Amino acid sequence: MHVHVELPEPQSQIRLHNDSEGQFSEQAFDEFCRANPDLRVERTAQGEIVVMPPAGGESSHRSHGVGLQLGLWALRNSKGKVFDSSTGFRLPDGSVLSPDVAWVSNEALRRLTPKQRKEFLPLCPEFIVEVVSPSDDLRQAKRKMELWIANGAQVGWLIDGDARTVHVYRKNRPPKTSRRIVELAGEGPVKGFVLKLGAIWRGLA
């Protein structure tokens, strides 16, 4: 099978480990990540490795803004934990993906062993947020959202800051698109959370 690797601008030596079928097994992927700790990488369900380029300033700022608001709410709510884009989640389909922002309930985290908590977390977050960057293909971003939902996420938001648009994904329901709204209310696992979008839309302006 063809091994597909998407590379950012060269920034460090990259060492690849793949099995005889051309796929990156879970073990090979773990070795690859340990050998290249400065890279942000994901593994698809088909055993392909995707290396993501660093985020641009504006999309990074927007992701941080979402994470900050969600994190403050989570501290008050005390029912779950918030994770940033450096966290890898090992999903039921075998992929390892990293959302820009994620929320996982304390109940789900309690089921993990101490060892599992220190590795790629073997679960799917109940709530995830992806922020579109200029280098992203919107169609691919939407497919990734569908993967999150298929793997168990209950709610997902895809935020396109430049277009001032949010695509809301829910389990067993078609996506809903909202444009130029000033706030977005959470539901399901994050009911009670309200994302203020003014600063997200402004970006670095």
Secondary structure, 3 states (H helix, E strand, C coil): CCCCCCCCCCCCCCCCCCCCCCCCCHHHHHHHHHHCCCCEEEECCCCCEEEECCCCHHHHHHHHHHHHHHHHHHHHHCCEEEEECCCCEECCCCCEECCCEEEEEHHHHHCCCHHHHCCCECCCCCEEEEECCCCCCHHHHHHHHHHHHHCCCCEEEEEECCCCEEEEEECCEEEEEEECCCEEECCHHHCCCEEECHHHHHCCC
